[in-house]
Amino acid sequence: MKLSLRLRLTFWFTAIVAFSLALFGFLNYVTVSSELNQNLDSSILSVAESLRYTIEQKQQETNQPFQVPRPSRKPTKKEKDPFAWMFIDSLGEFIGPILPPPDTVEVEKQPEVVWSAVYQHILLNSKDYYIQIADSTNEIIWRSENMRPSADNTISMPLAVDIAKNIDSTRVYQEVVQFDLDEERVRAVVLMSPNVQITVGYPLFEVEATLNDLFSSLIIALPGILLISTMGGWFLARYSLQPIELLNYEAKEITASSLSKRLPVPQVNDEIARLTVTLNDMISRLEKSFLQVRQFTSDASHELQTPLSILIGEMEIALRSPKSTEEYEEILSSALEEVLRLSQVVKNLLQLSRAESGEMKLKLDSLDIGLLVEDVFEDALILCEEKNIDVRCTGVESTTIIGERAQLHQALLNLVENAIKYSFEHGALRLEQMSDEDYVYINISDTGMGIPAKDIDNIFDRFYRVDKARSQNIGGHGLGLSIVQSIVRAHGGTISVTSRVGMGTTFQIRLPRSGPTE
């Protein structure tokens, strides 16, 4: 079952909005996640860099080695944790770890470098940061308080040697890593210099909580937005298609008997208005075609009816009473003329029908258009003798084109005969040939009656006559110019006409030298 246009528009609108919202949600989530991680990395890297700088500055000032204190005797179990306890004097300066009394343990004094740095930058706000400091021998010398649950249970973070291989110890090395620390996900920066290794971490629960809130908001908001967009798309499609529904209703009222009606054009110049104008133009062409068909039927009936009526009358006369041989011959001769007239009308109509349906088959070949014009000129000399018309031919030259000689000869001769019919006694007829690189031009001019401007656009229509009463006396069927036009078009050319009433008419045929393109 095919969906209506309204449903298809709504479906595609919903699909596009859904894809856009999904893409927006995904990019928003990824962007926020990246920004939070970058900000967190910058924060912990800043802490690590600050510690490294302070420790190295203190080391340069004191010129003391940065190593773990080594006891002179084997420490007790409690003494094995040199990180568990710290002492801060009344001035607020960090001294170092508290060790057993001097009479039981002899140990070098721990340098003040690391402790002063940790105190200045971390200890004042160290609840959330995980900090681990090691010396140049990868020996851990200090951990933050939240990494020392008890003296016997300490938690370690990675060192540089745990992360990368072949580290250049003469340069500063840093790496951002994520790992689980005491069942908690931590993001940390491992910073190593020639003198110290610093690992600063921060739990990811805040970042994850923010991302979870964002994800929940997107899950809740996006379906609602999609639902509202779908409803809006439905009403938008319905509103947009209302003019088309009106056109559909109005178009149903137009039939073959009411082609004079036109569809209402919307005031807004949009796609529907342009479609309406196009449909009205199509209806106008259909109306003109129907009128032409009616006119053609009427004219063809008239053209066929006259010779048929004459034939019937003459046959009735022949059968009414006995006739002499001479009378029978006269009747048969007249009947033959009418039959030939009927045959010519049918032949012309058949030729026009084939041309309009694209079934005119041309036998294309190279021909000299100059010789063809000369042949037509010789025919014109004979035809013009009765009216004493002066015939002249100019510009004739040997020019080769692609076409069918018989068809082009018929077209030119039809124009010559037409010019002679509507020329006065002792008039003039001119044939002129011109050419350029691509086209050949043939002009046929007369000094006859001329064609009124209002009739020029219609003279190539079948059975059309400018003055029916005058044309009836002159003769002809009104098909000659239609045949000429069909032949010229079949050769890929054009025909045009200029005329002044009482002064004459000029027909110009333009033919491509390379022949028809199709």
NORWO-V830392 format. One line per field, one symbol per residue. ss: DSSP state (~ for helix, > for strand, _ for the rest). phi: phi as a letter, one per 40 degrees, with the letter a starting at -180 (. if undefined). Layout:
BEGIN
ss=???
phi=???
END
This chain:
BEGIN
ss=____~~~~~~~~~~~~~~~~~~~~~~~~~~~~~~~~~~~~~~~~~~~~~~~~~~~~~~~~~~________>______~~~_____>>>_____>>>>_________>____~~~~~~~~~~_~~~___>>>>>>>____>>>>_~~~>>>__>>_____~~~~_________>>>>>>>>____>>>>>>>>___>>>>>>>>_~~~~~~~~~~~~~~~~~~~~~~~~~~~~~~~~~~~~~~~~~~~~~~~~__________________~~~~~~~~~~~~~~~~~~~~~~~~~~~~~~~~~~~~~~~~~~~~~~~~~~____~~~~~~~~~~~~~~~~~~~~~~~~~~~~~~~~________>>>>~~~~~~~~~~~~~~~______>>>>>_____>>>>_~~~~~~~~~~~~~~~~~______>>>>>>>>___>>>>>>>>______~~~~~~_________~~~~~~~_____~~~~~~~~~~~___>>>>>>>___>>>>>>>>>______
phi=.cccccccccccccccccccccccccccccccccccccccccccccccccccccccccccccfbcbaccbccbcccccccbcbcbbbbcccgccciccbddccbbbacccdcdcccccccbbccabcccbbbbbcccgccbabcdcbbdaccbbbbbcbcccbbbfccccbcbaabbbacbfgbcbbbbbbbbdbabbbbbacccccccccccccccccccccccccccccccccccccccdccccccccccccbccbcccbcccccccbccccccccccccccccccccccccccccccccccccccccccccccccccacbcdccccccccccccccccccccccccccccccccgccccccacacccccccccccccdcccccbfccbbbbgcacbcbbabccccccccccccccccdbbcdgcbbbbbbbabcbbbbbbbbbbccgbcdcbccbccccgcbcbccccccchhbgbccccdcccccccgbbbbababcgbhbbbbbbbcccgccb
END
